[in-house]
Amino acid sequence: MAANSRLAAAAHVPSTNPAGADIRPAQSVPDDTPTMHTEDLTTVLTTPRLRLRPLTEADTDWWVRLHDDDEVNRFVGAYTREQAAARLHDIQRQWAERGHGLCAVELTRTGEAIGRCGLNWWEQFGETEIGWTFARRHWGNGYAAEAARTVLAWGFGTLGLTRITAMIHHGNEASTAVARRLGFAPLREDVVLGRPCTVHALDRDDFAAP
């Protein structure tokens, strides 16, 4: 685990991210600096391989398909169309109210939506969490780490956040590996959505920007 000078050391517990389903360890990714701009008053983040744009209720059917895979929904759950529409409504509202939220991750080369990554505000914890979920056929290409690193740079830079967490459920070792690579360290044990998890955290001063 990468050292984090602002977090107390904690025993490693194999974990999973409720928003992270990149089951296989990510490969190395380009160290290119991401660009950030606005498009129709909507934040868009880009890397050489990926484009991240805010999710809206128009993505309901795609959201259902993304989670309609037992390996993908193992830690994040499956959705009916009604559940997906409600979740995306909340995501769209968070974008309007807080200026951040979850994004669809698209391949720059083809425009295909391959997963989701972004920030989620947890009122009960008073924390902003990063999460990621990708379609199984795109695992193992380093997309989770690449997208997450871009979101972190945006969160710590443009948004001015001082700490971002990653709530990783016990058992999702690949998401723990991604979090380690990004510099996260265990902060505490907690219960999220009725399941035990290890909450990892990364402070702005400890983030290695791309």
PAZAPA-4460 file (N, C-alpha, C; in steps of 0.05 Angstrom, whole numbers, plus 32768, in hexadecimal, padded with zeros to 4 digits):
% residues 210
    n_x    n_y    n_z   ca_x   ca_y   ca_z    c_x    c_y    c_z   seq   type   mol
   8011   7FE8   8000   8000   8000   8000   8012   8019   8000     1      M     A
   800C   802C   7FEF   801B   8044   7FEE   8017   8053   8009     2      A     A
   802D   805F   8012   802C   806D   802C   801B   8085   8029     3      A     A
   800D   808D   803E   7FFE   80A5   803F   8004   80B3   805A     4      N     A
   8012   80C9   8059   801D   80D5   8071   8007   80E0   8083     5      S     A
   7FEF   80E4   8079   7FDA   80F0   8089   7FC7   80DC   8094     6      R     A
   7FCA   80C3   808F   7FB8   80AF   8098   7FC6   809C   80AB     7      L     A
   7FB8   8094   80C0   7FC3   8081   80D3   7FC5   8066   80C5     8      A     A
   7FDB   8058   80CA   7FDF   803E   80BE   7FCA   802B   80CA     9      A     A
   7FC0   8019   80B8   7FAC   8005   80C1   7FB3   7FEB   80B5    10      A     A
   7FAB   7FD5   80C2   7FB0   7FBA   80B7   7FA1   7FB7   809D    11      A     A
   7FAE   7FAB   808A   7FA1   7FA6   8070   7F8B   7F91   8072    12      H     A
   7F74   7F98   8067   7F5E   7F85   8066   7F56   7F83   8049    13      V     A
   7F56   7F6B   803D   7F4D   7F69   8021   7F31   7F75   801F    14      P     A
   7F2E   7F86   800B   7F15   7F96   800A   7F0A   7F98   7FEE    15      S     A
   7EF1   7FA4   7FED   7EE5   7FA9   7FD3   7ED8   7FC4   7FD3    16      T     A
   7ED7   7FD0   7FBC   7ECB   7FEA   7FBA   7EAE   7FE8   7FB0    17      N     A
   7E9A   7FF4   7FBE   7E7F   7FF1   7FB5   7E7A   7FFD   7F9A    18      P     A
   7E8C   800F   7F92   7E89   801A   7F77   7EA0   8010   7F66    19      A     A
   7EAE   7FFB   7F6E   7EC5   7FF3   7F5F   7EC4   7FD5   7F57    20      G     A
   7EC2   7FD0   7F3D   7EC0   7FB4   7F35   7ED6   7FAD   7F21    21      A     A
   7EED   7FBA   7F22   7F03   7FB3   7F11   7F12   7F9C   7F1E    22      D     A
   7F08   7F83   7F19   7F10   7F6C   7F29   7F2D   7F64   7F25    23      I     A
   7F38   7F68   7F0E   7F54   7F61   7F0A   7F66   7F79   7F0E    24      R     A
   7F7E   7F76   7F19   7F90   7F8C   7F1D   7F95   7F9B   7F03    25      P     A
   7F94   7FB6   7F05   7F98   7FC6   7EED   7FB5   7FC5   7EE4    26      A     A
   7FB9   7FC8   7ECA   7FD3   7FC9   7EBF   7FDD   7FE6   7EC1    27      Q     A
   7FF6   7FEB   7EBB   8001   8006   7EBC   7FF2   8017   7EA8    28      S     A
   7FEF   8031   7EAF   7FE1   8044   7E9E   7FF3   805B   7E97    29      V     A
   7FED   8069   7E81   7FFE   807F   7E7A   7FFE   8094   7E8F    30      P     A
   8015   80A2   7E92   8017   80B7   7EA7   8012   80D2   7E9B    31      D     A
   7FFF   80D3   7E88   7FF9   80ED   7E7B   7FE8   80FE   7E8D    32      D     A
   7FEB   8118   7E8C   7FDB   812A   7E9C   7FBF   812C   7E8F    33      T     A
   7FAA   8127   7E9F   7F8F   8129   7E94   7F87   8146   7E8E    34      P     A
   7F76   814A   7E7B   7F6C   8165   7E76   7F50   8167   7E80    35      T     A
   7F47   817F   7E87   7F2D   8183   7E92   7F20   819C   7E85    36      M     A
   7F07   819A   7E7D   7EF9   81B0   7E71   7EDC   81AD   7E75    37      H     A
   7ECC   81C1   7E6D   7EAF   81C0   7E70   7EA3   81BE   7E54    38      T     A
   7E8D   81B0   7E52   7E7F   81AC   7E39   7E62   81AF   7E3F    39      E     A
   7E56   81C3   7E33   7E39   81C9   7E39   7E34   81CA   7E57    40      D     A
   7E46   81D9   7E65   7E44   81DC   7E82   7E46   81C2   7E91    41      L     A
   7E51   81AE   7E85   7E54   8194   7E91   7E72   818C   7E92    42      T     A
   7E7B   8184   7EA9   7E97   817C   7EAC   7E9E   8163   7E9C    43      T     A
   7EB4   8164   7E8D   7EBE   814D   7E7E   7EDB   814A   7E85    44      V     A
   7EE4   8132   7E8C   7F00   812C   7E92   7F0A   811A   7E7C    45      L     A
   7F22   811E   7E73   7F2D   810D   7E5E   7F49   8105   7E64    46      T     A
   7F50   80ED   7E5A   7F6C   80E3   7E5A   7F71   80DA   7E3D    47      T     A
   7F89   80D2   7E36   7F8D   80C9   7E1B   7F7B   80B2   7E12    48      P     A
   7F72   80A1   7E25   7F61   808A   7E1E   7F44   808D   7E26    49      R     A
   7F3E   809F   7E38   7F23   80A0   7E44   7F17   80BC   7E44    50      L     A
   7EFC   80BB   7E44   7EEC   80D4   7E47   7ED8   80CF   7E5D    51      R     A
   7ED7   80E0   7E71   7EC4   80DD   7E87   7EB0   80F4   7E86    52      L     A
   7E96   80ED   7E84   7E82   8102   7E83   7E6C   80FB   7E97    53      R     A
   7E5E   810F   7EA3   7E4A   8109   7EB8   7E34   80F7   7EAF    54      P     A
   7E2D   80E5   7EC1   7E16   80D3   7EBC   7DFC   80E2   7EC1    55      L     A
   7DE8   80DB   7EB1   7DCD   80E7   7EB4   7DB8   80D1   7EB2    56      T     A
   7D9F   80D8   7EB6   7D8A   80C5   7EB4   7D88   80B9   7E98    57      E     A
   7D93   80C6   7E84   7D93   80BB   7E69   7DA4   80A2   7E66    58      A     A
   7DB5   809D   7E7B   7DC6   8085   7E7B   7DB9   806D   7E89    59      D     A
   7DA0   806E   7E8E   7D93   8059   7E9E   7D96   803D   7E92    60      T     A
   7D90   803A   7E79   7D91   801F   7E6D   7DAE   8015   7E6D    61      D     A
   7DC1   8027   7E67   7DDD   801F   7E67   7DE6   8016   7E83    62      W     A
   7DDD   8025   7E98   7DE4   801F   7EB3   7DDA   8002   7EBB    63      W     A
   7DC2   7FFC   7EB2   7DB7   7FE1   7EB7   7DC8   7FCC   7EAA    64      V     A
   7DD0   7FD0   7E91   7DE0   7FBD   7E83   7DFC   7FBA   7E8F    65      R     A
   7E08   7FD0   7E98   7E22   7FCF   7EA5   7E22   7FBC   7EBD    66      L     A
   7E0D   7FBE   7ECD   7E0B   7FAF   7EE6   7DFE   7F93   7EE2    67      H     A
   7DF7   7F8C   7ECA   7DE9   7F73   7EC5   7DFE   7F5D   7EBF    68      D     A
   7E10   7F59   7ED1   7E26   7F46   7ECF   7E2E   7F3E   7EEB    69      D     A
   7E2C   7F25   7EF1   7E31   7F1C   7F0D   7E4D   7F23   7F17    70      D     A
   7E60   7F24   7F05   7E7B   7F2B   7F0E   7E7D   7F49   7F13    71      E     A
   7E6F   7F59   7F04   7E6F   7F76   7F08   7E5E   7F7E   7F20    72      V     A
   7E47   7F72   7F23   7E35   7F7A   7F39   7E3B   7F6C   7F53    73      N     A
   7E50   7F5C   7F54   7E57   7F4D   7F6C   7E59   7F60   7F84    74      R     A
   7E64   7F77   7F80   7E69   7F8A   7F96   7E58   7FA3   7F94    75      F     A
   7E4C   7FA8   7F7D   7E3D   7FC1   7F7A   7E1F   7FBC   7F77    76      V     A
   7E17   7FA3   7F72   7DFB   7F9D   7F70   7DF0   7FA1   7F53    77      G     A
   7DDA   7F94   7F4D   7DCC   7F97   7F34   7DB6   7FAB   7F37    78      A     A
   7DAB   7FB4   7F21   7D96   7FC9   7F21   7D7F   7FC2   7F0F    79      Y     A
   7D67   7FC6   7F18   7D50   7FC7   7F06   7D51   7FE2   7EF8    80      T     A
   7D40   7FE5   7EE3   7D40   7FFF   7ED6   7D36   8015   7EE8    81      R     A
   7D23   800F   7EF9   7D19   8023   7F0C   7D2F   802B   7F20    82      E     A
   7D3D   8017   7F2A   7D53   801D   7F3D   7D69   802E   7F30    83      Q     A
   7D6F   8026   7F17   7D84   8035   7F09   7D7C   8052   7F04    84      A     A
   7D63   8056   7EFC   7D5A   8071   7EF7   7D5B   8082   7F11    85      A     A
   7D54   8076   7F27   7D55   8084   7F41   7D72   808B   7F49    86      A     A
   7D84   8078   7F45   7DA0   807D   7F4B   7DAC   8093   7F39    87      R     A
   7DA5   8092   7F20   7DB0   80A6   7F0E   7DA3   80C1   7F13    88      L     A
   7D8B   80C2   7F1C   7D7E   80DB   7F24   7D8E   80E8   7F3B    89      H     A
   7D96   80D7   7F4E   7DA5   80E1   7F65   7DC1   80EB   7F5C    90      D     A
   7DCD   80DC   7F49   7DE7   80E4   7F3F   7DE5   80FF   7F30    91      I     A
   7DD0   8102   7F20   7DCD   811B   7F11   7DC8   8132   7F24    92      Q     A
   7DB9   812D   7F3A   7DB3   8141   7F4E   7DCD   8149   7F5C    93      R     A
   7DDF   8136   7F62   7DF8   813C   7F6F   7E09   814E   7F5D    94      Q     A
   7E09   8148   7F43   7E18   815A   7F31   7E0E   8176   7F33    95      W     A
   7DF3   8179   7F34   7DE8   8194   7F35   7DED   81A2   7F4F    96      A     A
   7DED   8193   7F65   7DEF   819F   7F80   7E0C   81A2   7F89    97      E     A
   7E1D   818F   7F82   7E38   8190   7F8D   7E4E   8193   7F78    98      R     A
   7E46   8193   7F5E   7E5A   8197   7F49   7E6C   817F   7F43    99      G     A
   7E65   8168   7F4E   7E73   814F   7F47   7E60   8137   7F4A   100      H     A
   7E69   8120   7F40   7E59   8108   7F41   7E66   80F2   7F32   101      G     A
   7E57   80DE   7F2B   7E62   80C7   7F1C   7E61   80CD   7EFE   102      L     A
   7E75   80C2   7EF0   7E77   80C6   7ED3   7E75   80AC   7EC4   103      C     A
   7E6B   80AD   7EAC   7E6F   8097   7E99   7E8B   8099   7E8E   104      A     A
   7E99   8082   7E8C   7EB4   8082   7E81   7EB2   8076   7E65   105      V     A
   7EBB   8086   7E51   7EB9   807E   7E35   7ED5   807C   7E29   106      E     A
   7ED8   8069   7E17   7EF1   8067   7E08   7EF4   807E   7DF5   107      L     A
   7F09   808D   7DF6   7F0D   80A4   7DE4   7F0D   809B   7DC7   108      T     A
   7F18   8084   7DC2   7F1B   807A   7DA6   7F01   8074   7D99   109      R     A
   7EEE   8068   7DA8   7ED5   805E   7D9D   7EBC   806B   7DA7   110      T     A
   7EBE   8078   7DBF   7EA6   8083   7DCB   7E96   8070   7DDB   111      G     A
   7E9F   8056   7DDC   7E90   8042   7DEC   7E92   8047   7E0A   112      E     A
   7E7B   8046   7E17   7E7A   8049   7E34   7E82   802E   7E41   113      A     A
   7E97   802E   7E50   7EA2   8015   7E5A   7E9F   8012   7E79   114      I     A
   7E97   8027   7E86   7E94   8025   7EA3   7E8D   8040   7EAF   115      G     A
   7E90   8042   7EC9   7E8A   805B   7ED7   7EA0   8060   7EEC   116      R     A
   7EA4   8079   7EF1   7EB8   8082   7F05   7EB1   809E   7F0D   117      C     A
   7EB5   80A5   7F26   7EB0   80C1   7F2E   7EAE   80C4   7F4C   118      G     A
   7EA2   80D9   7F55   7EA1   80E0   7F71   7E84   80DE   7F7B   119      L     A
   7E81   80D5   7F94   7E67   80D2   7FA0   7E68   80DE   7FBC   120      N     A
   7E56   80F0   7FC2   7E55   80FC   7FDD   7E44   80EC   7FEF   121      W     A
   7E4F   80E4   8006   7E40   80D5   801B   7E39   80E8   8032   122      W     A
   7E20   80EF   8033   7E17   8102   8048   7E1C   80F7   8064   123      E     A
   7E17   80DC   8068   7E19   80D1   8083   7E36   80D0   808D   124      Q     A
   7E49   80D0   807A   7E65   80D0   8082   7E72   80EB   8080   125      F     A
   7E65   80FD   8071   7E72   8117   806C   7E8B   8114   805B   126      G     A
   7E8A   8101   8048   7EA2   80FA   8038   7E9B   80F8   801B   127      E     A
   7EAF   80FE   800A   7EAD   80FB   7FED   7EBD   80E2   7FE6   128      T     A
   7EAF   80CF   7FD9   7EBC   80B5   7FD2   7EC0   80B3   7FB4   129      E     A
   7ED6   80A6   7FAC   7EDA   80A0   7F90   7ED2   8082   7F8C   130      I     A
   7EC7   807D   7F75   7EBF   8061   7F6F   7EC3   805B   7F51   131      G     A
   7EC4   8042   7F4A   7EC7   8039   7F2E   7EBB   801E   7F2A   132      W     A
   7EAF   801A   7F12   7EA3   8001   7F0A   7EA6   7FFF   7EEC   133      T     A
   7EB0   7FE8   7EE2   7EB4   7FE5   7EC5   7EA9   7FCB   7EBB   134      F     A
   7EA0   7FCB   7EA2   7E96   7FB3   7E95   7EAC   7F9E   7E94   135      A     A
   7EA4   7F85   7E98   7EB8   7F70   7E9B   7ECB   7F6D   7E83   136      R     A
   7EC1   7F72   7E6B   7ED2   7F6E   7E54   7EE8   7F83   7E52   137      R     A
   7EE7   7F97   7E64   7EFB   7FAC   7E64   7F0D   7FAB   7E7C   138      H     A
   7F0B   7F96   7E8C   7F1D   7F93   7EA3   7F39   7F8E   7E9A   139      W     A
   7F4C   7F94   7EAA   7F68   7F8D   7EA5   7F76   7FA0   7E92   140      G     A
   7F6A   7FB7   7E8B   7F77   7FCA   7E79   7F80   7FE3   7E87   141      N     A
   7F7E   7FE4   7EA1   7F87   7FFC   7EB0   7F73   8013   7EAF   142      G     A
   7F5B   800F   7EA6   7F48   8025   7EA4   7F3F   8030   7EBF   143      Y     A
   7F3C   801E   7ED3   7F33   8027   7EED   7F46   803B   7EF9   144      A     A
   7F60   8034   7EF9   7F74   8046   7F05   7F77   805F   7EF5   145      A     A
   7F76   805D   7EDA   7F78   8075   7EC9   7F61   8088   7ECE   146      E     A
   7F49   807E   7ECE   7F32   808F   7ED3   7F32   809B   7EEF   147      A     A
   7F39   808A   7F03   7F39   8093   7F1F   7F4E   80A9   7F23   148      A     A
   7F65   80A5   7F17   7F7A   80B9   7F1B   7F72   80D4   7F0F   149      R     A
   7F63   80D4   7EF9   7F59   80EC   7EED   7F44   80FA   7EFF   150      T     A
   7F33   80E9   7F0B   7F1E   80F4   7F1D   7F2B   8100   7F36   151      V     A
   7F3F   80F2   7F40   7F4D   80FD   7F58   7F5A   8118   7F52   152      L     A
   7F67   811A   7F3B   7F74   8133   7F34   7F60   814A   7F32   153      A     A
   7F49   8143   7F27   7F33   8157   7F25   7F28   815E   7F41   154      W     A
   7F24   8149   7F52   7F19   814E   7F6C   7F2B   815F   7F7E   155      G     A
   7F45   8158   7F7E   7F58   8167   7F8E   7F5F   8182   7F82   156      F     A
   7F5E   8184   7F68   7F65   819C   7F5A   7F4E   81AF   7F57   157      G     A
   7F3E   81AB   7F43   7F28   81BC   7F3C   7F14   81BF   7F53   158      T     A
   7F0D   81A9   7F60   7EF8   81AA   7F75   7F03   81B2   7F90   159      L     A
   7F1D   81B0   7F94   7F29   81B8   7FAD   7F24   81A6   7FC4   160      G     A
   7F1E   818D   7FBF   7F19   817A   7FD5   7F34   8174   7FE4   161      L     A
   7F32   816F   7FFE   7F4B   816A   800D   7F4E   814C   8013   162      T     A
   7F39   813D   8012   7F3A   8120   8016   7F25   8112   8006   163      R     A
   7F2C   80FB   7FFA   7F19   80EB   7FEB   7F1B   80CE   7FF6   164      I     A
   7F05   80C1   7FFA   7F05   80A6   8005   7EFF   8092   7FEF   165      T     A
   7F05   8078   7FF5   7EFD   8062   7FE4   7EF2   804C   7FF7   166      A     A
   7ED8   8048   7FF6   7ECB   8035   8008   7ECC   8019   7FFB   167      M     A
   7EDE   8008   8005   7EE4   7FEF   7FF8   7EDA   7FD7   8008   168      I     A
   7EC6   7FC9   7FFE   7EBA   7FB3   800C   7ECE   7F9C   800E   169      H     A
   7ECC   7F8D   8024   7EDE   7F76   8028   7EDB   7F62   8012   170      H     A
   7EF1   7F5B   8005   7EF0   7F47   7FF1   7EF8   7F50   7FD5   171      G     A
   7EF5   7F6A   7FCF   7EFC   7F74   7FB5   7F19   7F7C   7FB5   172      N     A
   7F2A   7F68   7FB2   7F47   7F6D   7FB4   7F52   7F7E   7F9C   173      E     A
   7F45   7F7C   7F85   7F4F   7F8B   7F6E   7F4A   7FA9   7F72   174      A     A
   7F33   7FB0   7F7E   7F2E   7FCC   7F83   7F41   7FD7   7F98   175      S     A
   7F48   7FC6   7FAC   7F5C   7FCE   7FBF   7F77   7FD3   7FB2   176      T     A
   7F7E   7FC2   7F9E   7F97   7FC5   7F90   7F97   7FDF   7F81   177      A     A
   7F81   7FE6   7F74   7F7F   7FFF   7F66   7F82   8017   7F79   178      V     A
   7F75   8015   7F90   7F77   802A   7FA4   7F93   802E   7FAD   179      A     A
   7FA2   8018   7FB2   7FBD   8019   7FBA   7FCE   8028   7FA6   180      R     A
   7FCA   8021   7F8D   7FDA   802E   7F77   7FD5   804C   7F76   181      R     A
   7FBD   8054   7F7E   7FB7   8070   7F7D   7FC0   807F   7F96   182      L     A
   7FCA   8070   7FAA   7FD4   807D   7FC2   7FC2   807C   7FDA   183      G     A
   7FAB   806F   7FD8   7F99   806D   7FEF   7FA4   805B   8005   184      F     A
   7F9C   8060   801E   7FA4   8050   8034   7F8B   804B   8046   185      A     A
   7F8A   8035   8054   7F72   8030   8065   7F6F   8045   807B   186      P     A
   7F56   804E   807F   7F50   8062   8092   7F40   8056   80AA   187      L     A
   7F2B   8046   80A4   7F1A   803A   80B9   7F0A   8023   80AE   188      R     A
   7EFF   8014   80BF   7EEB   7FFF   80B8   7ECF   800B   80BB   189      E     A
   7EBD   8005   80AA   7EA2   8010   80AB   7E8E   7FFD   809E   190      D     A
   7E75   8005   809E   7E60   7FF6   8090   7E53   8008   807C   191      V     A
   7E52   8000   8063   7E46   800F   804D   7E31   7FFE   803F   192      V     A
   7E19   8009   803D   7E03   7FFA   8031   7DFF   7FDF   803D   193      L     A
   7E03   7FDD   8057   7DFE   7FC5   8066   7E15   7FB1   8065   194      G     A
   7E2C   7FB8   8059   7E42   7FA5   8056   7E5B   7FB1   8062   195      R     A
   7E6C   7FA1   806F   7E85   7FAB   807A   7E98   7FB3   8064   196      P     A
   7EA7   7FC8   8069   7EBB   7FD1   8056   7ED2   7FDE   8064   197      C     A
   7EE8   7FE1   8056   7EFE   7FF1   805F   7EFD   800B   8050   198      T     A
   7EFC   8021   805E   7EFC   803C   8052   7F19   8044   804F   199      V     A
   7F22   8048   8036   7F3C   8052   8030   7F3A   8070   802B   200      H     A
   7F50   807E   802E   7F4F   809B   8029   7F6A   80A4   801D   201      A     A
   7F67   80BA   800F   7F7F   80C7   8003   7F7B   80E5   8007   202      L     A
   7F90   80F2   8012   7F90   810F   8016   7F9D   811D   7FFF   203      D     A
   7F94   8135   7FFA   7F9E   8145   7FE3   7FBD   8147   7FE3   204      R     A
   7FC9   814C   7FFA   7FE6   814F   7FFC   7FF5   8136   7FF6   205      D     A
   7FE7   811F   7FF6   7FF5   8106   7FF1   7FEF   80FA   7FD6   206      D     A
   7FE0   8109   7FC6   7FD9   8100   7FAB   7FEF   8106   7F97   207      F     A
   7FF7   80F2   7F89   800B   80F6   7F74   7FFC   80FC   7F5A   208      A     A
   7FFA   8115   7F53   7FEB   811E   7F3B   7FF8   8112   7F22   209      A     A
   7FE7   810C   7F0E   7FF2   8101   7EF5   8004   8115   7EE7   210      P     A
***
